Amino acid sequence: MNLLLSGGSVLQNGVFQPLEIAVSEGRIVSISPSLPRDGAAVVELNHYFIVPGFVDVHVHLREPGFSYKETIASGTAAAAAGGYTAVCAMPNLDPVPDSLDHLQAEQERIAQHARVRVHPYGAITQGEKGDKLADLEAMAPAVPGFSDDGRGVQSEERMRQAMLLAKKTDRPIVAHCEEETFLTKGWCVHDGAFAKAHDLPGNDPASEWKQVERDIRLVRETGCRYHVCHVSAKESVDRIRAAKAEGLPVTCETGPHYLVLCDEDLQDHGRFKMNPPIRSARDRDALVAGLLDGTVDCIATDHAPHSEEEKSKGLRGSLNGVVGLECAFPVLYTELVKTGKVPLEVLLNALCVNPRRIFGLPGGTIAAGQPADLTVLDLNHRGTVNPENFRSLGRATPFEGRSVDAAVLMTLVNGTIVFPENVKVPGNCGTVGIIRGYDRPEGGIL
C-alpha cells in the first residue's frame, strides 16, 4: 500500500515545514513540498502537525498474568490513541520475564495482539525478588534493558553484579529506586504538607534519592549504562545532573504527573495514588528545570492500570498506579508548552528523540528510509480529559476532567494507520482516496 500524507506541517530539524510524505512498505520513501499522487491513498491533513511517533519507555501492559487490569491489545490501543508508536513494557508479570522461556510467554502475546511496537524489559532478578540474578545474558538480545520495576534492588552487591552483567551485554539497568529502610509503613502520599494536614503516613523522598546515589556510585565503578525510572524528587535530579556532568552513562525519565502536579493538588481518591508519590511544588519545579537543561531525558507515563475496585479505596487503601498513555501529550502541551514553561522542541525531544537514542530504538526523525512511525497532532483543540472514553481498561488518571488545548489525531506504525481505528484506506487500484475528518476522532478522550 502506498500512502501520501498531504497538507500537513512536518517536523524537520526542529522546524515545522509544509511538506508531503510518501510511504510505502512501512517506510518513508520521499518528502517534498509536492509529490505525485498516482496510485496512492491520500490523507489530507489540513495543516495539522506531523512528528515522529512518541515512545514511552515505561508502561505496564499486565499480560501475561493480570489481564483483568490490562491486556496487550487494550494497552497498545491506548498507546496508539495517545500518539505512541512504541512502548517498553515492564516485567512485573506472571511469569516474570526472568529467563528466555518466561520472556517468550510475553513475546507470543505481543506478536498476536500488539497494535504498536512493544519492547519488553527483562527482569534484573529472578521473580523480581531481589535475590538471585535473572538470566540477563540469555535475554539481552531480545530486550532493551533490565528492570525490577515496582521494587528497588535492596542489595548493593546484587546490583553491582547486575550492572557488571548488563555492561557485558551492552544493555542498561533501568532502575526503580526505592530504599525500603526509609519507608514508613503504610505510606500513601509524599511526606509533606498534605500528609501532615490530613494525618497520612508519608513517603520520604530519601527513599528514592538515597538509592539513586548508591547506584550512581556503582555506575562509576562498573561503567554500566544506567537509567532511573520515574524520578520524582529534587535531590534525585541534583544527583543525576552531577553524574552527567561527570560524564557517567546515566539517564532518567519522569512522568507527566510529576511535571504538572504537586501534593497541593491531591484529593482522597485512588487516581492520585502512585509510587513514587506526587511530591511538593519544589520537587515539581526541579523536574521542569531538569527537563529544560537536559538532566531529565524522557517523559514516560508509568501507565499502570488497575481494576476499578483496586482503585476505589482512596489514598490509604488503593493500589499504587495511574494511567496516562491517552492523555499525556494533550496535558503536557497545555500545561507546559502553552504556558511558556517548556518549548515544544524540548517536549518532543523527551517524547520522540531521546527515548530512541537511549534504548537504541529505530526512528526518531522524519526522513526517507526511516520507519513510517508517525504521529499527527492538532495543537489548537479544546477538550476535556474523559477516562470513560479510554481504550485502556484502567480509568484512574489524576488528570480526569482537566481542560486541554491539543489532541492526537492520527498514529501510524510501520506505515499503517493504527489510530483512529475506523479509518479504511482505499486499495491501490490507480485511484486516489481522500481520507478526511480528523477534527474530532470518534471515541477520542476529548
C-alpha positions in Angstrom: 0.0 0.0 0.0 1.3 3.5 -1.0 0.2 6.3 1.3 0.6 10.0 0.8 0.3 12.4 3.7 -0.6 15.7 2.3 -1.3 19.2 3.7 0.5 18.8 7.0 3.3 20.6 8.7 6.2 18.2 9.1 8.8 18.5 11.8 12.3 18.5 10.3 15.5 19.8 12.0 13.4 21.3 14.8 11.2 23.3 12.4 7.7 22.6 11.0 7.5 22.9 7.2 4.7 22.3 4.8 5.7 19.0 3.2 4.2 15.9 1.8 5.3 12.4 2.9 5.1 9.3 0.7 5.0 6.0 2.5 5.5 2.5 1.0 6.1 -0.9 2.5 6.3 0.6 6.0 8.9 3.2 5.3 9.1 6.8 4.3 10.2 6.9 0.7 10.1 10.6 -0.1 9.5 14.0 1.4 8.9 17.1 -0.7 6.6 20.2 -0.9 4.8 18.3 -3.7 4.7 14.6 -4.6 2.9 12.6 -7.3 -0.4 11.1 -6.2 -0.8 8.3 -8.8 -1.6 5.0 -7.2 -1.5 6.4 -3.7 -4.2 6.7 -1.0 -4.1 10.4 0.1 -4.5 11.5 3.6 -5.4 15.2 3.7 -4.1 16.7 7.0 -5.4 20.2 6.8 -2.3 21.9 8.2 -2.0 19.7 11.2 1.4 18.8 12.6 3.3 15.6 11.8 6.1 14.5 14.3 8.0 11.3 14.8 5.9 8.8 16.8 6.1 9.1 20.5 7.9 6.4 22.6 7.0 5.6 26.2 9.8 3.7 27.9 7.8 2.8 31.0 4.4 1.1 30.7 2.7 -1.8 32.4 0.7 -3.9 30.0 -0.2 -6.5 32.7 -0.2 -9.5 30.3 0.5 -12.4 30.9 -0.8 -12.8 34.4 -3.0 -9.8 35.2 -5.3 -9.4 32.1 -8.2 -8.2 34.3 -6.2 -5.0 34.7 -5.0 -4.6 31.1 -4.1 -6.7 28.0 -1.6 -6.3 25.3 -4.5 -5.4 23.0 -6.1 -2.8 25.2 -2.8 -1.3 26.4 -1.4 -0.9 22.9 -4.7 0.5 21.6 -4.4 3.1 24.4 -0.8 3.8 23.3 -1.9 4.3 19.7 -4.7 6.7 20.7 -2.1 8.7 22.7 0.3 9.0 19.7 2.7 6.4 20.8 4.2 4.2 18.2 6.4 2.2 20.6 6.4 1.3 24.2 8.8 -0.5 26.6 6.8 -2.9 28.8 7.8 -3.5 32.5 8.3 -7.1 33.7 6.1 -7.3 36.8 4.1 -10.1 35.2 3.3 -13.7 35.8 5.5 -15.3 34.8 8.1 -12.6 35.3 10.3 -12.5 32.2 13.5 -13.5 34.0 14.5 -16.2 31.5 14.1 -16.8 27.8 11.2 -19.2 28.4 9.3 -16.7 30.6 10.1 -13.9 28.2 8.7 -16.0 25.3 5.3 -16.1 27.0 5.1 -12.3 26.8 6.6 -12.2 23.3 4.0 -14.5 21.9 1.1 -12.3 23.2 2.8 -9.2 21.8 3.2 -10.8 18.4 -0.5 -11.7 18.4 -2.1 -8.6 19.9 0.0 -5.5 19.8 -1.1 -2.5 17.8 2.2 -0.6 18.3 5.8 -1.7 18.7 6.3 -3.3 22.1 9.8 -3.8 23.6 9.6 -6.0 26.7 12.2 -5.5 29.5 13.8 -8.4 31.2 13.9 -8.6 34.9 17.1 -7.9 36.9 16.4 -10.6 39.5 14.5 -13.9 39.4 10.9 -13.2 40.1 11.8 -9.6 40.9 12.6 -10.8 44.4 15.9 -9.0 44.6 17.9 -12.2 45.4 19.3 -14.3 42.5 20.0 -12.6 39.2 17.8 -13.3 36.2 19.3 -14.8 33.1 20.5 -11.4 31.8 22.9 -12.7 29.2 20.4 -15.0 27.5 17.7 -12.3 27.4 19.9 -9.4 26.3 19.5 -9.7 22.5 15.7 -9.6 22.9 15.2 -6.8 25.4 16.0 -3.0 25.6 17.2 -3.3 29.2 16.7 -4.9 32.6 14.4 -3.7 35.3 12.8 -4.8 38.6 10.3 -2.0 38.3 8.0 -1.9 41.3 10.8 -2.9 43.6 14.2 -1.4 44.3 17.1 -3.9 44.4 18.0 -3.6 48.0 21.3 -5.5 48.0 24.2 -3.3 46.8 26.2 -6.4 45.9 23.3 -7.8 43.9 23.1 -4.5 42.0 26.8 -4.5 41.4 26.6 -8.0 39.9 23.7 -7.0 37.7 25.5 -3.9 36.4 28.6 -5.9 35.5 26.5 -8.4 33.5 24.5 -5.6 31.9 27.7 -3.8 31.0 28.9 -7.1 29.4 25.7 -7.4 27.3 25.6 -3.7 26.4 22.2 -3.2 28.0 21.2 -0.6 30.6 19.9 -1.2 34.1 16.5 0.6 34.3 16.1 1.2 38.0 13.1 1.6 40.2 14.9 3.4 43.0 13.4 2.7 46.4 15.4 2.2 49.6 13.0 0.4 51.8 14.6 1.3 55.1 13.5 4.9 54.6 9.8 3.9 54.0 7.1 4.5 56.6 4.8 1.5 57.0 1.5 2.1 55.1 2.7 5.3 53.4 0.2 6.7 50.9 1.4 10.2 49.9 4.5 12.3 49.8 5.8 13.2 53.3 4.9 16.9 53.0 2.2 19.4 53.8 -0.7 17.4 52.6 0.3 14.3 54.6 0.6 16.4 57.8 -2.6 18.3 57.2 -4.6 15.1 56.7 -2.7 12.9 59.2 -1.5 10.5 56.5 1.7 8.4 56.6 4.2 9.9 54.2 6.9 8.7 51.8 10.3 10.2 52.5 11.9 11.3 49.2 15.2 10.0 50.6 13.8 6.5 49.9 14.3 7.5 46.2 17.4 9.6 46.1 19.5 7.5 48.5 19.2 4.6 46.1 19.9 6.8 43.1 23.0 8.0 45.0 24.1 4.4 45.7 23.6 3.3 42.1 25.5 6.2 40.6 28.4 5.2 42.8 28.1 1.7 41.3 27.9 3.1 37.8 31.2 4.9 38.5 32.7 1.6 39.5 31.2 -0.7 36.7 30.7 1.6 33.7 27.2 0.2 33.2 24.6 2.3 31.4 22.0 3.3 33.9 18.5 4.7 33.5 16.5 6.0 36.5 12.7 5.3 36.4 10.0 7.9 37.3 12.2 10.5 39.0 10.1 12.5 41.5 12.4 14.2 43.9 14.6 17.3 43.6 17.5 15.6 45.3 17.4 12.8 42.6 17.5 15.4 39.9 20.5 17.1 41.6 22.5 13.8 41.7 21.7 12.8 38.2 22.7 16.2 36.9 26.1 15.9 38.7 26.6 12.4 37.4 26.0 13.6 33.8 28.5 16.5 34.4 31.0 13.9 35.5 30.5 12.1 32.2 28.8 9.0 33.6 26.4 7.0 31.4 23.3 8.0 33.4 19.9 8.9 32.0 16.5 9.3 33.5 12.8 9.8 33.0 9.9 11.5 34.8 6.2 11.3 34.4 3.6 13.9 33.3 2.0 13.9 36.8 5.3 14.8 38.4 5.9 17.7 36.0 2.4 19.1 36.2 1.1 18.4 39.7 2.2 18.7 43.3 0.9 17.5 46.6 -1.3 20.6 46.9 -3.4 19.2 44.1 -4.1 15.8 45.8 -7.6 14.5 46.5 -8.5 11.5 48.6 -9.1 9.3 45.6 -7.2 6.4 44.1 -6.5 8.2 40.9 -3.9 10.2 42.9 -2.2 7.2 44.4 1.1 6.1 42.8 4.7 5.2 43.6 6.7 7.3 43.9 4.0 9.8 45.0 3.3 13.2 43.6 5.7 15.4 45.7 6.0 19.1 46.6 5.9 22.1 44.3 9.7 22.4 45.0 10.2 18.9 43.5 7.9 19.6 40.6 9.8 22.8 39.7 13.1 21.0 39.9 11.9 18.4 37.5 10.8 21.0 35.0 14.2 22.7 35.4 15.8 19.3 34.8 13.8 18.8 31.6 14.9 22.2 30.4 18.6 21.7 31.0 18.7 18.1 29.7 19.1 16.4 33.1 15.7 14.7 32.5 15.9 12.9 29.2 12.5 11.3 28.8 8.9 11.7 29.8 7.3 8.3 30.4 3.8 7.8 31.7 4.4 4.8 34.0 1.0 3.7 32.7 -0.1 1.3 35.4 -3.7 0.2 35.1 -5.7 -1.5 38.0 -9.3 -2.6 38.3 -12.0 -0.1 39.4 -12.2 -2.0 42.7 -8.5 -1.8 43.3 -8.5 2.0 42.8 -11.7 2.7 44.8 -10.3 2.8 48.3 -8.9 6.3 48.5 -5.3 7.3 49.2 -4.9 4.9 52.1 -6.3 1.7 50.5 -6.0 1.9 46.8 -3.2 0.2 44.9 -0.3 2.3 43.5 -0.6 3.2 39.9 -2.3 5.5 37.4 -2.9 5.5 33.7 -1.7 8.1 31.3 -1.0 7.0 27.7 -4.1 8.5 26.2 -3.9 12.0 27.8 -0.2 12.6 28.3 0.5 14.8 25.3 -2.6 17.0 25.5 -1.9 17.6 29.2 1.8 18.2 28.7 1.3 20.6 25.8 -1.4 22.5 27.6 0.3 22.8 31.0 4.0 23.2 29.9 4.2 24.5 26.3 1.1 26.8 26.1 2.1 28.3 29.5 5.6 29.1 28.2 7.4 26.8 30.7 8.8 24.4 28.2 9.5 24.9 24.5 7.7 22.4 22.2 11.0 21.2 20.8 12.1 20.2 24.3 8.8 18.3 24.9 9.1 16.5 21.6 12.7 15.5 22.2 11.6 13.9 25.5 8.8 12.0 23.8 10.2 11.2 20.4 14.0 11.5 20.2 15.7 10.8 23.5 13.9 7.5 24.3 15.1 6.1 21.0 18.6 7.3 21.5 18.9 5.9 24.9 17.4 2.5 24.2 18.7 2.1 20.6 15.2 2.0 19.0 14.7 2.8 15.3 13.2 6.1 14.0 13.0 9.5 15.7 13.5 11.5 12.5 11.2 12.1 9.6 13.4 11.3 6.6 13.5 9.0 3.6 14.4 5.4 4.6 13.1 5.8 8.1 10.2 3.7 9.5 6.9 5.3 8.9 6.1 5.6 12.6 4.4 9.0 12.8 2.0 11.0 14.9 -0.3 13.7 13.7 -1.2 16.5 16.2 -3.8 19.2 16.5 -2.3 22.0 18.6 -5.5 24.0 18.7 -8.1 21.6 20.0 -10.2 22.4 23.1 -11.4 19.4 25.1 -11.6 17.7 28.5 -9.9 14.5 29.6 -12.6 11.9 29.9 -11.3 8.5 31.1 -14.6 6.8 30.3 -13.5 7.0 26.6 -10.1 5.4 27.2 -9.1 2.3 25.3 -7.2 1.2 28.4 -9.0 -1.0 30.9 -7.7 1.4 33.5 -9.5 4.6 34.3 -7.6 6.1 37.2 -5.8 9.3 36.0 -5.1 12.3 38.1 -5.9 14.4 35.0 -9.6 13.4 34.9 -11.8 16.4 34.0 -8.8 18.6 33.0 -9.2 21.0 30.1 -6.6 20.6 27.3 -5.8 22.5 24.2 -4.3 19.8 22.0 -5.2 16.3 20.6 -3.6 13.4 18.9 -5.4 13.0 15.5 -3.6 10.1 13.9 -1.0 7.5 14.6 0.9 5.4 12.0 3.0 2.4 12.8 5.1 0.8 10.1 3.0 2.8 7.6 -0.3 1.5 8.9 -2.9 3.8 10.5 -3.5 2.4 13.9 -5.4 5.3 15.3 -8.2 6.2 14.6 -9.3 2.6 14.3 -12.1 3.2 11.9 -10.0 4.6 9.0 -10.4 2.5 5.9 -7.6 3.1 3.5 -8.6 2.6 -0.2 -6.9 -0.2 -2.1 -4.1 0.6 -4.5 -6.1 0.5 -7.7 -4.9 3.5 -9.6 -7.3 5.9 -7.9 -6.8 8.4 -5.1 -8.8 8.0 -1.9 -9.2 11.2 0.2 -9.3 10.5 3.9 -10.7 13.4 5.8 -12.3 14.4 9.1 -9.9 14.4 12.0 -11.2 17.4 13.8 -12.7 15.1 16.5 -11.7 11.5 16.3 -14.6 9.2 17.1 -14.1 7.7 20.5 -11.3 10.0 21.4 -10.6 11.1 25.0 -11.7 14.7 24.4 
